[in-house]
Amino acid sequence: MNDWPEDGGYGRGGATPQPEGPRRMSHVRRPQMPQQPPRPDQGYGQGHDQGYGQGQGRRQGHGQGHRQNPDQGYNPSFTQAQGTGYDSGYSSGQVYGGQQGGGPQGGGPGGVPPQYTPGPGGGRPGRPAPDWRKRIKIGSIVLVVGLLVWGVGTYAWASSRMRNEVDLSKVIERPAEGDCTTYLIVGSDSREGMTAEEKKKLHTGSAEGKRTDSMMILAACSSGNTMVSLPRDSWVTIPNFVGSESGKAYPARGGSKLNAAYAMDGPELLVRTVEFNTGLRIDHYAEIGFAGFANIVDALGGVELNIEKGFKDKKSGADFQAGTQTLDGEQALAFVRTRYAFAESDLQRTKNQQKFLSALANQAATPGTILNPFALYPTLGAGLDTLIVDKDMSLYDLGQMFFAMKGINSGDGRSMNMPIAGSAPQGSLKWDMPKVKQLVEQIKNDQKVTVESNR
């Protein structure tokens, strides 16, 4: 559709030699200008009209016969137009915030500056209030995920450090499983990894090989946990067995001290001997040497213990006063190894070992250690470097063992020596077998232990 008027065809050639004046388009309207009185300094009216009518500017070259334009009486300058609100289509460069272009809030020609809705105080609207519930929820999720990733990573790292070296499948003629989970915990006199200086400092001597220095059965039961110490001088029967390394079958060796079984064929024969003489199945085996024991204590920053009566022992290096005190690794090792300072010798030593291990577990299995990487990793590293366990024991099983020992220290269970009936050959100790059988039956059936030890 052509909106141009058909009265001469501007741009198509005119019939007169004079240039055509501007024409109006019916659908385009010039905005109405507000009526304002002329200012004296502009000379609007008289001076302007005179100059305009006398042929100033481009009109001087058009001659006398030029047709008058109906709008020629009004030709304000750009400055005047801005003063009156006239829109010439020229952009002054001023930019308003918000939309660009010719919308109602835009900054284009004829636009209106963006309007702000006043806030409650009459000023600009403030930021919306933070959604603390949403922030707390997101923060909690991030924290839980972080702890989960850290826990899984720590578990994988610690599991890779475990020394699962004892194969209980090589133990023959095993008793039936009971209702409780049983652990055979062994402290050996292994000097593995120790320097000559460390051996001297810890008073361990320089004997080759390794022997058992302490043995305990820990029964983790729903009816209560029980820790039973087995004196290493206990007189027992060493039964027939299959060599853990050779695979050969060996006949029974008869009566001997309990620690001789370990010296003959290591952990597998020790487990076989304990099971044969008690009738109690051992589910897991854990062994730690001198160096590992001392390093764990030092990694924890020491273990607090109440020593009821002071004692000294040159062979172990013990020198303790009565009272509550914190033992470092060297002192702890001396405490659990001392036997010659006591009238009951090995029996008193086993009691001290139980007491200290329970205190150690109580301090290790706390949130302050488990949730603190600066305490957890050194403790795990120190223990796992020298801790030897059976092939079926997981890190979870190891944790259960420590929590069971902690429960005993907290009063949830009891600790005792194997019931003793008197002396035996080679200065050894004879077990009270009727009491031993009763004790084993209570543990196997997850019953509360009522058997009393007389030593």
Protein Blocks (a to p, Z undefined) as FASTA:
>chain_A
ZZbdcehogoiapabfbdcdddddfkbccdddddddddfklopojlmmmmmmnopajllm
nojmlccdfklmpccdfklmmmnopaehiaehiacehjedjbfkbcbehiacddddddfk
opacddddddfklmmmmmmmmmmmmmmmmmmmmmmmmmmmpccfbcfklpghiacddfbd
cddddddfbfghiafklmmmnonojaehjddfbdcdddddfkbpcdddddfkbccddddd
ddfklopacddebjadfklmmmmnojmlmmmmmmmmnopacfbdcdddfklmmmmmmmno
paadddfbgcddfknopacdeddddddfklmmmmmmpmklpfklmmmmmmmmmmmmmmmm
mmmmgfklmmmmklmmmmmmmmmmmmccdfklcfklmmmmmmmmmmmmnopacddddddf
bdcehhiacddfklmmmmmmmmmnopacfbdcfZZ
